[in-house]
Amino acid sequence: MADVFEAYPPERIAVREVGLRDGLQLTRSWPSTAQKVEWVNREYAAGLRYFEVGSFLPADKVPRFADVRDVIAAVQSHGDAHGIALALNQRGATDALATSVGEITVVISASQAHNEANVRRTQEQSLAEIANVVKLRDEAGSHAIINAGIAMAFGCSLSGEVPEDDVMRMVDRCFEAGVDMVGLADTVGYAGPRQITRLCGRMEKRLGDLPFVIHLHDTRGMGIANASAALDAGCRVFDASLAGLGGCPFAPGATGNVVLEDLIYLAETKGFDTGVDVDQIIAARELLAEAMPEEALHGALAQAGPPTSLNWRAKAA
């Protein structure tokens, strides 16, 4: 069993850079290993401490993540940084456990249709696979966190509405399979603030102090509004990507994650100390423009800049 509170102290807001994994899933090109390492180093210098480094998938089929071990090493070279890697099956988890990565994300969908499209398994088969990954972790004597990312938790582009009771049952089933924490993903950007508030409230009631992740996409321009609602509802762990890169290959209509820079700005204006220098994060976009000049980079803050005439960092209440 991993110590979730050591990685995610309850008094601290955690903003996780997922651009190195989710952000690169749909891009036509991707940064070199050296550029990825520089990406990590520059954001670490800005104060970021959580990095989703890539996926453990066959390098011949998914070459953009062939250097995942090098990126893990770059993250782990910073003593207080936390690396996260995606593993879709036991083979990927075995490879991940052979590294020093601090957290392994396994994926299951709240939608049966999307689960079969995404990982070619039924939900029951995915739950069995998750239990096997937990067993592998325990047998290896590893302290890596096993985090179940629940996709399509706020609605599915393949099957439509996903009842909130079904989402909560999936949360329970994931914990029964032995995971240490869970995350709820708005994979195709269907959510609105009221739905976010309801589900986050149910999560906090169900989990108590145990942290959970909110993974938002800005497909319909609601990412920041939803992040604000999640902050107000008690969530303290958020995924975001530099310049809003990202999207699921098996989710029709999926586009980028909520913009990292804009999320940090939001949190600071609401009185949460992220520990991140947003100006340095904006400057890191230069790496993406150089590495992937054909990719669109998103973000309101990068376009307009932080206010210079006032102290926009609100004091915590």
N, C-alpha and C positions, 0 to 999 in steps of 0.2 A: 504494500500500500504506500503510495506516495504522499508526501506532505504538501498538500495544495496550498496551505496558508503560508508556507515558506516561500513559495514562488509568487503567490498573490496575497500579500498582506492585506487584511480587510480595511485598513485605514488608508490605503493607497489606490488611486485610480490607475489602471493598467491599460495603456493603448498599445495594441499589437500591430506591428507592420506586417501585413500579409501580401505586400506587393511582390515579394520574391517568389511566392508560390501562386496564390490565386491571381495576382496581378499579371503573371506571365502566361497564364493558361491559354489565352486567346490571341496573344500578340503574334504578328507575322515574323518578328525577329526578337532577339533577347540579348541582354548584356553578356559580355564575356565574363569568365570567372573573376578576372581582376576587377572588372567594373562592379560585379556583385559584391566583392569584398570591400571595395571602396564605398559602395552604397551602405553596407552595414557600418563601416567605420565612421562615415560622416554622420549618420543618424545616431550612432552611439555617442559621438562627441556632442551632438545636440541635446542629449539627455534621454533618448529612447532606450528601452531596456528589453523589449520583447520583439522577437523576430521569427516569423514563419519562413523557414529557409528553403522549402521545396518539398517535392514528393519523392518517395522511394518507388519508382516505376522503372520498367526496363529501359535502359539508356538508348537502345536502338530504336525503340518506339517513341520515346519522349525525350529527345536529346536536350531539351532546354533545362532539364533537371539532372543531367548526367553528372554535374559537379556538386551535387547536394552535400556530399561529405566535406568538400572544401569550404562551402558556405557555413556549414555547422562549425567547422574548425575556426572560422573567422569570428563567429558569434561567441563561441566558448573561450576564445582567447581573451575576451573581456570578462573578468571574473564574476561580475554581477549581472551579466546579460543572460537572458533565457531564450534558448532556441526551441523551436517547435517544428516538427516535420509531419507530413501526411503519409499515412500508410493505409492502403486500401485492402490489404489482406495479410495473412500470416507471413508470407514471403517478404513483403515490404517491411513488416514489423520486425522480423528477424534481422534484416539489414539495418534498420534504424537502431535496434538495441545493441548492435555492434559498434555504435558511435557513442559520443558523449552527449547527444541531444537530450534536453531536459524534459521534453514533452512530445508525445506521439498522439496525433489526432486521427481517430478512426471516424468513418462517415456512415451515417444511415439517414434515410429520408423519412420524413413524416408522411410522405406520399408513396404508396406502393408503386404507382406507375413510374415515378421518377427514380425510385430506388432500383427498379429493374433496368431502366435506361442508363443509369449512372454507373452501377457496379454489377449489373447482370445477375442480381440475386433478389429473392423475396426478402421482405423485412425479417422474417424468422431466420432465414439463412444468414443475413447480415448480423443479427443478434448473436447467433452461434459463433460467427467469425470473430466478433468483438470479444466474446468470452474466451475464445482461444488466444487472442492477442494478449488479454490480461493474464492468462495462464503462462504464456511465453515470458512476459515481463517478470512475473513472480518467480518462475523457474530460473531465470537468468540472474536473479538477485538484484535487479535494477530498481532504482528509485524514480525512474521516469514516470511522469504523470500520463495517464491514459485519459484522453478527453474525447468524448463522443460529440461530434458535430452533427446536429440534427437539421438536415437540409429541408427546404420548403416548409418551414414551421409556420409561415404566415400566409400560405397559399401557394398553389402549384400551377405552373403554366401548362402542364399536361392533364391534370385531373381537376383543376378548379379549387374550390374552397377546401381547406383542411381544418376540420373541427378542432377547437382548442382542447377539448377533452382527449382527442387522439394524440395531440402533441404531448400532453402531460402524461398520458399512458406510455408513450415512447420514452419520455424522461425516466419514468419509473423502471421500465424494462432495461434501459441502458445501465442504470445503477444496479439492478439485479444481476446484470452480466458482469459487474465488477469494476466499472469505470470509476475514476476519481472525480471527474467533473463533466459537465455537459455544456454545450453551446446551442443557441437557437439562431438559425440562419434565415434571413429574408432573401432567399437565393435569387429571386427575380424581381425584387422590389415591389411587392404587392402591398406591403404593410402601410398602415397609417398610425398616427400617434395614439389613438384610442386603443387600437388592437395591441400595440406595443405595451401600453400601460397595463392592460389587463393581463397579458401573458407574463410580463415581468413581475407583476404583483403576485400572480399564482406561483411563479418560480421562487420568489423570496419567501412566500408562505410555506412552500414545500421544502425548501433547502435550508432555511434559516441563514446562518452566517456563511455557508459554503458559497463561494463565488461561482457565477456562471457567465458565459460569454454571449454577447450579442454581436452577430455578424450581419451587417447591413449592406445592401446594395442601393445605388442611387438611380436605378433604372427609370423611375418616374419622378425624380427630383425631390423625394421625400427623405433622403438619407439623413440630413442634418436635423430635420424636424423629428424624425424617429429617434435619433440619438439623444436629443434633448429630452424626449419623453422617457427614454430608458434611464437616463441619468436621474430624472426626477422620481422614477419608480424604484430606484435602488440598485440598478446594475452598475458595476464598477469595472468590468472587463470588456473592452471593445476591440473589434477588428477594424482595420482601415488600411488603405494602400496609398502610397505616395502618388499624387496626381490622379487618383481615382482609377487606376488600372484594375482590370479584372473581369471575371465572368465565368460561368460554368458552361463547358462545351456541350453538356447534355441537358441544358435547360433553355428551350427556345425563348428568345427575347431577353436573355440575361445580358447585362452590361456591367459596368465597373462597380467596384466597392465604394463605400463612402470615402470621401477624400481625407487623407490623413491630416493634412494641414488644417483643413476646415474643422475637423473634429477636435483637434487640439485647441484651436481658437474658441470653439463653442464651449468646451469644458472650462477653459480659463475664464471666459466671460461669466460663467455660471458659478465661479468661486472654487473650482477644483484645481488644485495644484498638480499639473501633470509632470512637472520637472523637466519639460521639454522646451527648448528655445525654438519657437516657431519660425523665426527668420532663417535659422540654419537649416531647418527642414525644407523651407521653400527653396533655399539655395541648392539643396541636393537634387532638385528636379533637373539641374543642368546635366547630371549623369544620364538621365533617361533621354533627354533631348539629343545627347551625343550618341548614345547606344542604340536608340530606336527612333530615328528622326521621322519615320513615317507614321508613328503612333500619336494619336490625339492625347494631349495632357489636359486634365480637367482641374477645376478648383477655382472658387471665387476669391479666396484670400490671395492666391498667387497672382491673380489678375489685378486686384485692387490694392493689395498690400494692407498690413495691419494699420489701424489708426495711429497717427503720429502726434495728434494734438490732444490726446487724453490718455489717462491710465485705464486701458480696457480690461486689465486683469482684475476681476472682481475679488474682493476679499471674502474668504469663506465665512459663512454665518456662524 
